[in-house]
């Protein structure tokens, strides 16, 4: 209850109601507290992003028109996956003209790390994530974790935080050990954050809420892509993944909710559907 009527409730009345509700085990809302209910939480617009890999078929030929269309939908930030034949300086200029910020980027770490970091700084990235790694042995995963640590330290000196983006195979055991457990145990918790791809985590049999809680506070980004009952990728909010449950358990540390679809039939429609879902979902 809001407004003048709420004033009739004294502090003692409210405390008495609360005590009675607890004693009865009832899940009731107290007068004047409806707006504070967890079900009213929403994702701030400045935390909604989109992975440009979803629009790669359009960006190659028309980067400015595509980015302008994303801005028209309502996006304020994007996550990069390359610059589509443009230099970092050229692509940054297009982003600026479209009033978009590339807060995050997907990068490899086995090339010229100095140049990769320099480009990330030109593009204005504050976060970077390794998008994919796959190895046949645990020893190779351990070695990769060491390279992640080395790269993350270099990124940190440049003011950029490096993380890792999962697929499903990291949750398949090798000799009884999960590669994801190796990555999280062998990397520096301060330097290497986690970008959880919710579709791939669920496909791999992991519970995103359990992952978040186990690795708190390292999980700072979500790739929000949905999954049909038979396991197909679909636009956010059109499948069966319980995003409100995931968001409610983790919204206090997630800085970016990134729309993505690996093979969208209509990339701009996916962008619209994803943005509207994240803008309107309550949890």
C-alpha positions as a Markdown table, in Angstrom:
| # | Residue | x | y | z |
|---|---|---|---|---|
| 1 | Unk | 0.0 | 0.0 | 0.0 |
| 2 | Unk | 1.3 | 3.5 | -0.9 |
| 3 | Unk | 0.2 | 7.0 | -0.2 |
| 4 | Unk | -1.7 | 8.5 | 2.8 |
| 5 | Unk | -3.5 | 5.2 | 3.7 |
| 6 | Unk | -0.1 | 3.7 | 4.6 |
| 7 | Unk | 0.3 | 6.2 | 7.4 |
| 8 | Unk | -2.3 | 4.5 | 9.5 |
| 9 | Unk | 0.0 | 1.6 | 10.1 |
| 10 | Unk | 2.2 | 2.2 | 13.1 |
| 11 | Unk | 5.6 | 0.6 | 13.5 |
| 12 | Unk | 4.1 | -1.6 | 16.2 |
| 13 | Unk | 1.3 | -2.7 | 13.9 |
| 14 | Unk | 3.7 | -3.7 | 11.2 |
| 15 | Unk | 5.9 | -5.6 | 13.6 |
| 16 | Unk | 2.9 | -7.5 | 14.9 |
| 17 | Unk | 1.8 | -8.4 | 11.4 |
| 18 | Unk | 5.3 | -9.6 | 10.6 |
| 19 | Unk | 5.5 | -11.7 | 13.8 |
| 20 | Unk | 2.1 | -13.3 | 13.1 |
| 21 | Unk | 3.0 | -14.1 | 9.5 |
| 22 | Unk | 6.3 | -15.7 | 10.5 |
| 23 | Unk | 4.6 | -17.7 | 13.2 |
| 24 | Unk | 2.0 | -19.0 | 10.8 |
| 25 | Unk | 4.7 | -19.7 | 8.2 |
| 26 | Unk | 2.8 | -17.5 | 5.7 |
| 27 | Unk | 4.4 | -15.9 | 2.7 |
| 28 | Unk | 2.5 | -12.6 | 2.8 |
| 29 | Unk | 3.5 | -9.0 | 1.9 |
| 30 | Unk | 3.3 | -6.5 | 4.6 |
| 31 | Unk | 1.5 | -3.2 | 4.2 |
| 32 | Unk | 3.6 | -0.6 | 2.4 |
| 33 | Unk | 6.2 | -3.2 | 1.3 |
| 34 | Unk | 4.8 | -4.4 | -2.0 |
| 35 | Unk | 7.2 | -2.3 | -4.1 |
| 36 | Unk | 10.2 | -4.0 | -2.3 |
| 37 | Unk | 9.1 | -7.5 | -3.3 |
| 38 | Unk | 11.9 | -9.4 | -5.1 |
| 39 | Unk | 9.3 | -10.1 | -7.9 |
| 40 | Unk | 9.5 | -6.4 | -8.7 |
| 41 | Unk | 13.2 | -6.4 | -9.6 |
| 42 | Unk | 14.3 | -5.6 | -13.1 |
| 43 | Unk | 17.4 | -5.4 | -15.2 |
| 44 | Unk | 18.7 | -1.9 | -15.6 |
| 45 | Unk | 18.9 | -0.8 | -19.3 |
| 46 | Unk | 22.6 | -0.1 | -19.0 |
| 47 | Unk | 23.2 | -3.7 | -18.1 |
| 48 | Unk | 21.6 | -5.1 | -21.3 |
| 49 | Unk | 24.0 | -5.9 | -24.1 |
| 50 | Unk | 24.2 | -8.1 | -27.2 |
| 51 | Unk | 26.9 | -10.2 | -28.6 |
| 52 | Unk | 27.6 | -9.0 | -32.1 |
| 53 | Unk | 28.4 | -12.5 | -33.2 |
| 54 | Unk | 24.6 | -12.9 | -33.4 |
| 55 | Unk | 24.6 | -10.3 | -36.2 |
| 56 | Unk | 27.8 | -11.2 | -38.0 |
| 57 | Unk | 25.9 | -11.9 | -41.3 |
| 58 | Unk | 24.8 | -8.2 | -41.3 |
| 59 | Unk | 27.9 | -6.5 | -39.8 |
| 60 | Unk | 30.3 | -7.7 | -42.5 |
| 61 | Unk | 28.6 | -5.7 | -45.2 |
| 62 | Unk | 26.8 | -2.9 | -43.3 |
| 63 | Unk | 28.4 | -2.3 | -39.8 |
| 64 | Unk | 27.0 | 1.2 | -39.4 |
| 65 | Unk | 23.5 | 0.4 | -40.5 |
| 66 | Unk | 23.4 | -2.7 | -38.2 |
| 67 | Unk | 24.8 | -0.9 | -35.2 |
| 68 | Unk | 22.4 | 2.0 | -35.8 |
| 69 | Unk | 19.5 | -0.5 | -35.8 |
| 70 | Unk | 20.6 | -1.9 | -32.5 |
| 71 | Unk | 20.7 | 1.6 | -31.0 |
| 72 | Unk | 17.2 | 2.2 | -32.3 |
| 73 | Unk | 16.0 | -1.0 | -30.6 |
| 74 | Unk | 17.4 | 0.5 | -27.3 |
| 75 | Unk | 20.8 | -1.1 | -26.8 |
| 76 | Unk | 23.4 | 1.1 | -25.2 |
| 77 | Unk | 26.2 | -1.4 | -25.2 |
| 78 | Unk | 27.5 | -4.4 | -27.2 |
| 79 | Unk | 30.0 | -7.2 | -26.8 |
| 80 | Unk | 32.4 | -7.6 | -29.7 |
| 81 | Unk | 33.5 | -10.7 | -31.6 |
| 82 | Unk | 36.0 | -9.1 | -34.0 |
| 83 | Unk | 35.7 | -5.9 | -36.0 |
| 84 | Unk | 34.6 | -7.3 | -39.4 |
| 85 | Unk | 37.6 | -6.1 | -41.6 |
| 86 | Unk | 37.8 | -2.7 | -39.9 |
| 87 | Unk | 40.7 | -1.6 | -37.7 |
| 88 | Unk | 40.0 | -1.0 | -34.0 |
| 89 | Unk | 40.1 | 2.7 | -34.6 |
| 90 | Unk | 37.6 | 2.5 | -37.6 |
| 91 | Unk | 35.2 | 0.3 | -35.7 |
| 92 | Unk | 35.4 | 2.5 | -32.6 |
| 93 | Unk | 34.4 | 5.5 | -34.7 |
| 94 | Unk | 31.3 | 3.6 | -36.0 |
| 95 | Unk | 30.3 | 2.7 | -32.4 |
| 96 | Unk | 30.7 | 6.3 | -31.4 |
| 97 | Unk | 28.5 | 7.6 | -34.2 |
| 98 | Unk | 25.9 | 5.1 | -33.2 |
| 99 | Unk | 26.2 | 6.1 | -29.5 |
| 100 | Unk | 27.1 | 2.6 | -28.5 |
| 101 | Unk | 29.7 | 1.4 | -26.0 |
| 102 | Unk | 31.7 | -1.8 | -26.6 |
| 103 | Unk | 32.1 | -2.7 | -22.9 |
| 104 | Unk | 33.2 | -6.2 | -23.6 |
| 105 | Unk | 34.9 | -8.2 | -26.3 |
| 106 | Unk | 35.8 | -11.8 | -27.1 |
| 107 | Unk | 39.5 | -12.4 | -27.7 |
| 108 | Unk | 42.1 | -15.1 | -28.2 |
| 109 | Unk | 45.2 | -15.0 | -26.0 |
| 110 | Unk | 47.6 | -17.1 | -28.0 |
| 111 | Unk | 48.4 | -14.4 | -30.5 |
| 112 | Unk | 50.1 | -11.0 | -30.1 |
| 113 | Unk | 48.8 | -10.1 | -26.7 |
| 114 | Unk | 50.2 | -6.6 | -26.7 |
| 115 | Unk | 48.3 | -5.8 | -29.9 |
| 116 | Unk | 45.1 | -7.5 | -28.7 |
| 117 | Unk | 45.2 | -5.4 | -25.5 |
| 118 | Unk | 46.0 | -2.2 | -27.4 |
| 119 | Unk | 43.0 | -2.8 | -29.7 |
| 120 | Unk | 40.8 | -3.5 | -26.7 |
| 121 | Unk | 41.8 | -0.2 | -25.2 |
| 122 | Unk | 41.1 | 1.7 | -28.5 |
| 123 | Unk | 37.6 | 0.0 | -28.6 |
| 124 | Unk | 36.9 | 1.1 | -25.1 |
| 125 | Unk | 36.6 | -2.4 | -23.6 |
| 126 | Unk | 36.5 | -2.8 | -19.9 |
| 127 | Unk | 36.0 | -6.6 | -20.0 |
| 128 | Unk | 37.4 | -9.3 | -22.3 |
| 129 | Unk | 36.5 | -13.0 | -22.5 |
| 130 | Unk | 38.2 | -16.0 | -24.1 |
| 131 | Unk | 35.2 | -17.4 | -26.0 |
| 132 | Unk | 36.3 | -21.0 | -26.5 |
| 133 | Unk | 38.9 | -23.6 | -25.6 |
| 134 | Unk | 38.8 | -27.4 | -25.9 |
| 135 | Unk | 41.4 | -30.0 | -25.0 |
| 136 | Unk | 41.5 | -33.8 | -24.7 |
| 137 | Unk | 43.4 | -34.1 | -21.4 |
| 138 | Unk | 43.2 | -32.5 | -18.0 |
| 139 | Unk | 46.9 | -31.6 | -18.3 |
| 140 | Unk | 46.2 | -29.5 | -21.3 |
| 141 | Unk | 43.3 | -27.7 | -19.5 |
| 142 | Unk | 45.7 | -27.0 | -16.6 |
| 143 | Unk | 48.2 | -25.6 | -19.0 |
| 144 | Unk | 45.5 | -23.4 | -20.5 |
| 145 | Unk | 44.5 | -22.1 | -17.1 |
| 146 | Unk | 48.1 | -21.1 | -16.6 |
| 147 | Unk | 48.0 | -19.1 | -19.9 |
| 148 | Unk | 44.8 | -17.5 | -18.8 |
| 149 | Unk | 46.5 | -16.3 | -15.6 |
| 150 | Unk | 49.4 | -14.8 | -17.5 |
| 151 | Unk | 47.1 | -13.1 | -20.0 |
| 152 | Unk | 44.7 | -11.8 | -17.3 |
| 153 | Unk | 47.6 | -10.2 | -15.4 |
| 154 | Unk | 48.6 | -8.3 | -18.6 |
| 155 | Unk | 45.0 | -7.3 | -19.2 |
| 156 | Unk | 44.7 | -6.1 | -15.6 |
| 157 | Unk | 47.7 | -3.8 | -16.1 |
| 158 | Unk | 45.8 | -2.2 | -19.0 |
| 159 | Unk | 42.7 | -1.7 | -16.9 |
| 160 | Unk | 40.7 | -4.6 | -18.5 |
| 161 | Unk | 39.4 | -7.7 | -16.8 |
| 162 | Unk | 39.8 | -11.0 | -18.5 |
| 163 | Unk | 37.3 | -13.9 | -18.2 |
| 164 | Unk | 36.3 | -17.2 | -19.7 |
| 165 | Unk | 33.1 | -18.0 | -21.6 |
| 166 | Unk | 31.9 | -21.6 | -21.4 |
| 167 | Unk | 30.3 | -24.0 | -23.8 |
| 168 | Unk | 28.8 | -27.4 | -22.8 |
| 169 | Unk | 32.0 | -29.6 | -23.1 |
| 170 | Unk | 33.6 | -28.0 | -20.0 |
| 171 | Unk | 31.0 | -29.9 | -18.0 |
| 172 | Unk | 31.8 | -33.3 | -19.5 |
| 173 | Unk | 34.3 | -35.2 | -17.3 |
| 174 | Unk | 37.7 | -36.2 | -18.5 |
| 175 | Unk | 39.1 | -39.1 | -16.4 |
| 176 | Unk | 36.5 | -38.2 | -13.8 |
| 177 | Unk | 37.4 | -34.5 | -13.7 |
| 178 | Unk | 35.4 | -31.6 | -15.1 |
| 179 | Unk | 37.4 | -29.1 | -17.2 |
| 180 | Unk | 35.3 | -26.3 | -15.7 |
| 181 | Unk | 36.5 | -27.3 | -12.3 |
| 182 | Unk | 40.1 | -27.2 | -13.4 |
| 183 | Unk | 39.7 | -23.8 | -15.0 |
| 184 | Unk | 38.0 | -22.3 | -11.9 |
| 185 | Unk | 40.5 | -23.9 | -9.4 |
| 186 | Unk | 43.7 | -23.2 | -11.4 |
| 187 | Unk | 43.0 | -19.6 | -12.4 |
| 188 | Unk | 43.4 | -16.5 | -10.2 |
| 189 | Unk | 40.1 | -15.6 | -8.6 |
| 190 | Unk | 40.9 | -11.9 | -8.6 |
| 191 | Unk | 42.0 | -11.7 | -12.2 |
| 192 | Unk | 39.9 | -14.2 | -14.1 |
| 193 | Unk | 36.1 | -13.7 | -14.0 |
| 194 | Unk | 33.5 | -16.0 | -15.5 |
| 195 | Unk | 31.0 | -15.2 | -18.3 |
| 196 | Unk | 28.4 | -18.0 | -18.1 |
| 197 | Unk | 26.6 | -18.9 | -21.3 |
| 198 | Unk | 23.3 | -20.0 | -19.8 |
| 199 | Unk | 22.3 | -22.1 | -22.9 |
| 200 | Unk | 25.5 | -24.0 | -23.0 |
| 201 | Unk | 25.7 | -24.5 | -19.2 |
| 202 | Unk | 22.2 | -26.0 | -19.1 |
| 203 | Unk | 22.9 | -28.1 | -22.2 |
| 204 | Unk | 26.0 | -29.4 | -20.4 |
| 205 | Unk | 23.9 | -30.4 | -17.4 |
| 206 | Unk | 25.0 | -27.7 | -15.1 |
| 207 | Unk | 22.7 | -25.6 | -12.9 |
| 208 | Unk | 23.5 | -21.9 | -13.5 |
| 209 | Unk | 22.4 | -20.9 | -10.0 |
| 210 | Unk | 24.6 | -23.5 | -8.4 |
| 211 | Unk | 27.5 | -22.4 | -10.6 |
| 212 | Unk | 27.0 | -18.8 | -9.5 |
| 213 | Unk | 26.9 | -19.7 | -5.9 |
| 214 | Unk | 29.9 | -21.9 | -6.0 |
| 215 | Unk | 32.0 | -19.3 | -7.8 |
| 216 | Unk | 30.7 | -16.2 | -6.2 |
| 217 | Unk | 31.7 | -13.4 | -6.8 |
| 218 | Unk | 33.5 | -14.3 | -10.0 |
| 219 | Unk | 30.4 | -14.6 | -12.3 |
| 220 | Unk | 29.9 | -11.1 | -13.7 |
| 221 | Unk | 28.4 | -11.7 | -17.1 |
| 222 | Unk | 25.6 | -13.8 | -18.6 |
| 223 | Unk | 25.1 | -14.8 | -22.2 |
| 224 | Unk | 21.3 | -14.9 | -22.3 |
| 225 | Unk | 20.2 | -17.4 | -24.9 |
| 226 | Unk | 17.2 | -19.7 | -24.5 |
| 227 | Unk | 16.6 | -23.4 | -25.1 |
| 228 | Unk | 13.6 | -25.3 | -26.3 |
| 229 | Unk | 12.3 | -28.5 | -24.5 |
| 230 | Unk | 14.1 | -30.6 | -27.1 |
| 231 | Unk | 17.4 | -28.7 | -26.8 |
| 232 | Unk | 17.3 | -26.3 | -29.7 |
| 233 | Unk | 18.6 | -22.8 | -29.3 |
| 234 | Unk | 16.0 | -20.1 | -29.4 |
| 235 | Unk | 15.5 | -16.4 | -28.7 |
| 236 | Unk | 15.6 | -15.2 | -25.0 |
| 237 | Unk | 12.2 | -15.7 | -23.3 |
| 238 | Unk | 10.8 | -18.1 | -25.9 |
| 239 | Unk | 12.2 | -21.3 | -24.5 |
| 240 | Unk | 12.2 | -23.2 | -21.2 |
| 241 | Unk | 15.2 | -21.9 | -19.3 |
| 242 | Unk | 14.0 | -20.3 | -16.0 |
| 243 | Unk | 15.7 | -17.0 | -16.3 |
| 244 | Unk | 13.8 | -15.3 | -13.5 |
| 245 | Unk | 15.1 | -18.0 | -11.1 |
| 246 | Unk | 18.7 | -17.5 | -12.3 |
| 247 | Unk | 18.5 | -13.7 | -12.2 |
| 248 | Unk | 16.9 | -13.5 | -8.8 |
| 249 | Unk | 19.7 | -15.6 | -7.3 |
| 250 | Unk | 22.5 | -13.6 | -8.9 |
| 251 | Unk | 21.5 | -10.1 | -9.9 |
| 252 | Unk | 23.5 | -8.4 | -7.2 |
| 253 | Unk | 26.8 | -9.1 | -9.0 |
| 254 | Unk | 25.9 | -9.5 | -12.6 |
| 255 | Unk | 27.1 | -6.5 | -14.6 |
| 256 | Unk | 26.0 | -7.5 | -18.1 |
| 257 | Unk | 23.1 | -9.6 | -19.5 |
| 258 | Unk | 24.2 | -10.3 | -23.1 |
| 259 | Unk | 21.6 | -11.4 | -25.7 |
| 260 | Unk | 22.9 | -14.0 | -28.1 |
| 261 | Unk | 21.8 | -16.6 | -30.6 |
| 262 | Unk | 24.5 | -18.5 | -32.5 |
| 263 | Unk | 22.4 | -19.1 | -35.7 |
| 264 | Unk | 19.5 | -16.7 | -35.7 |
| 265 | Unk | 17.1 | -16.9 | -38.7 |
| 266 | Unk | 16.5 | -13.1 | -38.4 |
| 267 | Unk | 19.4 | -11.4 | -36.5 |
| 268 | Unk | 17.7 | -8.1 | -35.9 |
| 269 | Unk | 14.4 | -9.8 | -34.8 |
| 270 | Unk | 16.5 | -11.8 | -32.3 |
| 271 | Unk | 18.0 | -8.5 | -31.1 |
| 272 | Unk | 14.5 | -7.0 | -30.6 |
| 273 | Unk | 13.1 | -10.1 | -28.9 |
| 274 | Unk | 16.1 | -10.4 | -26.6 |
| 275 | Unk | 16.1 | -6.7 | -25.7 |
| 276 | Unk | 12.4 | -6.6 | -25.0 |
| 277 | Unk | 12.6 | -9.8 | -22.9 |
| 278 | Unk | 15.4 | -8.4 | -20.7 |
| 279 | Unk | 13.8 | -5.0 | -20.5 |
| 280 | Unk | 10.5 | -6.4 | -19.2 |
| 281 | Unk | 11.4 | -9.6 | -17.3 |
| 282 | Unk | 10.7 | -9.3 | -13.5 |
| 283 | Unk | 12.2 | -11.5 | -10.8 |
